[in-house]
Amino acid sequence: MSEDIYIGLDIGSHTIRVAVGKSLPSPDGKEQIHMIGAVESPSRGIHKGTITNLEDAVASVSKALEQSERITGLPLRGAWVGISGSHIISQESRGVIGVARHDGEIRDEDVERAIEAARTVATPTNYEILHVIPKSFIVDGQHGVKDPVGMNGIRLEVDALIIQGLSSQIKNLTKCVYRTGLDIEDVVFSILATSESVVTDRQKDLGVCVVNIGASTTSLVIFEEGDILHTAVLPMGSDHITSDIAIGLRTSIEVAEQVKLRYANASPEDVSKKDMINLAELGALEEEMVGRRFVSDIVEARVQEIFERVDQELEKAGRSGMLPSGVVLTGGGSKLSGILEVAKQTLRLPVSLGVPIGVTSVIDRVSDPGMTTAIGLVLWGKQIRGESRKGIGGMLKNVKQLDRVGDIFKKIFSSLRP
């Protein structure tokens, strides 16, 4: 695979998404990602972000990859793969070392040793570390240091966020991808990749929460002063809205899904009481008229519950109603009509719809909020390759460390390939 081609693979519970980007020079002399492929394909064998049927999942991913190769005309050999699910957990850690050089100057090796020290935390049984993300450094008691390389000191400390996943789920995901013949560049916590495509560094400095509403799960990450404060995966998503509609209207899931896609609105006050829906036109076996306002009442209740759970996570981080850049909604579930108004009322924060930024393309699908994770994985890959040549700094704070984690994944799971 050419060094300037990047592939992001987002394996969701409802849809498999593949994004292919190419690095091109921009007018200001910097490199910019131009999206040359964006594919969506229905997924099977995946529930709540985890593999439940390996054969079905492999077939779904293979189909999406084949479509991507036909569209781009390129063989896809390696990809950055997103992982999500309620099994993902995060915890704080601190690493402390003594500076090695006699003159006290801090080098890249010292930073890597500090981060390695932060890795030595007690992980829960059957869990593996996905990411070690340095938040800030402390040099001889001086807090808030973002890049200590070149500074002088005797004692170097790092505050890091450790993101871990269940070993069995990670192995099932990597086995699924390897069986399609695709190599894995790295396994990335999906919501972190999503945030790279929908929020700016300025928003991360001021304080922002990115909420990705998927089919079976809702993921979120909170940033402040450029650092990750908190992450969470909630076991509810847009499929729960479909289920509520099916129960409320006493109809099939298929009809309920069409009702949601065509007529649902999370703000009942925006819907006339006179508006009616004929379920027979949407696939029901019998003629049945239901009020669109009634459907909106059902949808509003579930959407409010989702955002109440999001607000509980904001409270855990001490940021409920206190993020200047507000909340950015993304994912397929964020396209529901009226959802922004409900989010503003429930979270008491400014809310906007997140679409990919910092990329160019002539493909309409690239602007779809559902593609943000796949595109974020492409941007994540570009940052790893680009920043690894610049030492500590940039989006990942310590790309060399994450590159090393990616190498570990390749070694551990290479035996899983057929």
Buried (B, 14 or more C-beta within 10 A) or exposed (E): BEEBBBBBBBBBBBBBBBBBBBBEEEEEEEEBBBBBBBBBBEBBBBBBBBBEBBEBBBBBBBBBBBBBBEBBEBEBEBBBBBBBBBBBBBEEBEBEBEBEEEEEBBBBEBBBBBBBBBBEBEBEEEBBBBBBBBBBBBBBEEEEBBBBBEBEBEEBBBBBBBBBBBBBBBBBBBBBBBBBEBBBBBBBBBBBBBBBBBBEEEBBBBBBBBBBBBBBBBBBBBBBEBBBBBBBBBEBBBBBBBBBBBEBBEBBEEBBBBBBEEBBBBBBEEBEEEBEBEBEEBBBEEEBEBBBBBBBEBBBBBBBBBBEBBBEBBEEBEBBEEBEBBBBBBBBBBBBBBBBBBBBEBBBBBBBBBBBEEBEBEBEBBBBBBBBBBBBBBBBBBBBBBBBEEBBEBBBBBBBBBBBBBEEBBEBBEEBBE
